[in-house]
Structure formats: C-alpha cells, structure tokens
Amino acid sequence: MCDNNDDIIQDKPKFKSNSLFKDSGWTTSISGYQREAKKFAKCLIENQRLTGSPYTWFVTLNIYKTMTPATLKTWIKNEWKTITRNLFNKKVICCWIIECNRKNQVHYHFVLKSCHTEKEIEEIFEAAVPARASVGGWHKKIDFVQSKSKRLPYYAIKAKIQGLTKRGWHSKDLYARKRILFKPNLGIRKHGKIGEFWAKPIEEIWDEKKKRAKAIADKLENGDVKMVAAFYSDLTGVHLRKVEKTIALEWDLAYVTSIAKGYREDGNEFFVGEVNDAWILKQRVEKTVSDGLQQEDVRSFAKYLHDSFGGGAYTPSKMERIAAMNCDTPEQKMWIAHLKLENNEFFSTTSK
C-alpha cells in the first residue's frame, strides 16, 4: 500500500535503510528513529540530573484538525508560532515534542521545568492555544511529574524501552505501536525548547554522556572492578549496571583493588580465581546464597535482621541474601551464638 500524497505520516516505514552504516534521522527508518529517540531520552534524563530537580509537569496537547503537508506548514507558521510565543511570555520553561497519529492529526508533549500550580498551567494553556473552533478543536491533559522518572522521557519521544503493558504483558519495545513516523521533507522540527530548558547545549550533554560511558567501559576492563561490582550488586540487591557505574565513576581504582585483595586473602569464594564474567560471578553468588539458606540458623538470623533493622529497601529476601552471603564470617557466627545464649525468640527452636 502506497503512501497518500496528502498524508503527513509514513504508512509502512522501513525498519532499516539500505545504507551500510547505522541509520539516523527521525524519518529515515524505524531504526533511525529509535536511535535518535534513545539519544534524546537519555539527554532528557541527564538534563534532569544536571539541574538537580525533577521536571514539574507533563502536558499533552491534541489537535483535532486533520493535516496535509500544506496545512501542517501553515499551522506551524501561524498557530504554533503563536502558542510558543504565548507560553514564553507566561514564563513557561519546557521542551516540546511533536507527534502524529494514523488520522494525520498532530499532538504535542511538553516536559516542563518551570514551577507552576495546576490551576496556573490550566489557565496558561487555555490562553496560549487559539480558540477551539478556529483550529478544529483541541484538548489537553496535564500530569504532575512525581519524581525523577526515567520512564517519562522514553514515553514522551517514544524511545525503545522494555516494560509491562497495561494488560501486564512484557514487551521488549513498549511504545512500538505508538511510534509513527512523519514523512520526510515536511520542513518541521521534531522537538524544540521554550526558555532556558537545557542546562547545557544538548550536543554537549550527549558528548559528556558518551565520555562517561567510555570511562565506565574502560574501568570495567579491570577484573577486580567487575568482581567487586557483581559482589555488591548481589549482596545489596541493587542492579548490577547501577553498581558498576557508581564504582567506575566514583571509587578510586586502588581502593577497589584493595577490597578485592582483602576478600581474596580471606578466602571468600566469590573472589577465587580470575573470573571476569559478571554473569558467572552472579551465578556463583546465587549458589552461595542458596547453600547458606540451607542452614536453619542463617534463616533465623535473616528473620531477626528484618525484624530489627528491616523496612524500606531492606526486604525479607534482601536480609536473607545478606545473612547467607556472610554465613561463614566470624562476626555473624558470634552474633548468632550471642542471640542463642539470650534465648532470642527467633532462635528458640534451633537452640533446643
């Protein structure tokens, strides 16, 4: 089925062009869009980190008017220019993203950085957008951004991300069905900003992020760094990649090496040999945890830890992992022996 000349969308875009290189650009192909969207989403997340505070509001503006390439250009030149000027005059600081649907209608996402009340946002957008009758109708949706959400930037630009659908099914590309490409050469920008939204120029943010990624990769060439990261990931339950980033960027290499050396000298099973594969390390930890939890004293000690210090991130399963990983340490053995002497309730059955 060929694209209609009056459509602003690609009916059946290619997944990848015939180029020998990686696709780029918002209209080249699906893979090109995914690449650009991933870059933009990561820059949005990094910009949030640089500003030190979460985004405030997420506003969606749907325009009901059916667009053709000609009417879209007219809309951007007249109505859209008016909307952005009005928002700027009301001191709204945000980035915006334009999207389309299968009905050849457009909608905008606004990620706000400036602080307003919900009533102010309502009034600002009602005044900024032309009267509904004059543009064929429109509606808006206002959502408060609860925290430094990483999902929001991916949704706003329809970047590829894994997750659960509303029906509870796991999807490797959560927003694939909503990712609709504009036709090329329409003369429109995919995204832009109003006010001083970016902490730094977006290209500078992306270059710094790539340098950080390279620094992490270079540090992870060291086997001790990978071992210590995998060890603490399984000990605390924090995602391996997050621990790797923290250690690679914030810990001194000599300090990491000394930690690994200490565990190795203590005969810790996790650090025996020259294993550099994090997956294998995680399997080794899983075996250590499984073996440790075979001991009734360890299970009782985990219950004691959760009752005494649990709550928040320290769930019962995390306490079990901590107790199992340290089951052979002298400190934990002495602690258990002391609790038994005191006839602690968690050891009442094991001490008899």
C-alpha angles and dihedrals in degrees: 000000000000124000115260112243089228093055122099093200134072109246097203111007119192117255090222134004124234092259119124089222131069112282119247133178133071096261104030097089142318092271090049090052091048091052094050092043093051090051092049094046092051090049090052090052092046091048088055090053092048093051091049095223136078124256112267110214138013113205127185119198116194119196114203097200115110108235134213122188089263097047091045091057090049091048093052093045094050119014098028092048089053093049094051092046091051092049091048091051089053089055095248111162113197149120120245133207126196121215137171137213134214090268090064091250123134132222134183133220118207120197105196126209097174121088120248138147119249090251090053092050090050093052095042094055094041089056096039099052118070118254113290094239093054094056101035095263136302142193136199136212121204122200127181113228104233100195144337091310117189092191095061097066091049092051094045093057096026093240119173113270136150121241149119121294122225087266091056097253120139115242128190089206108031098184100036094117092050093049103101120169126222117230113263122257097029090131095236133128118235094214142000143162140250115211125343097328102146119069087211134003107292093239090053090051090051093048091051091048090053091050090052090050090051091048090052092048091049092050091048089060084078110088094212091057092052092046095049092044093051091045095053092041092059093038095054102026092236114142112271094233092053092051091047091053093049094048095042095049104032109026124080112241092229089054092051091048091051090052092051091045091052094051090045092052090048088057094244106178092221093065099043113122130000101291112158101170109104092204092056089047091053090051089052090052091048089055091048091051092046093049092046093052090057086075114086092210090057093051091048091048090051090054090049091051093050093047092049103035106008130116135094110026092355099088124173091259091052091050089051090054092049092049093046094047091053098038094116098045117112091228094058093044090053091047092052091046090052092050091050091052089053089051090237112198092240091058099039093107097041095048095056 
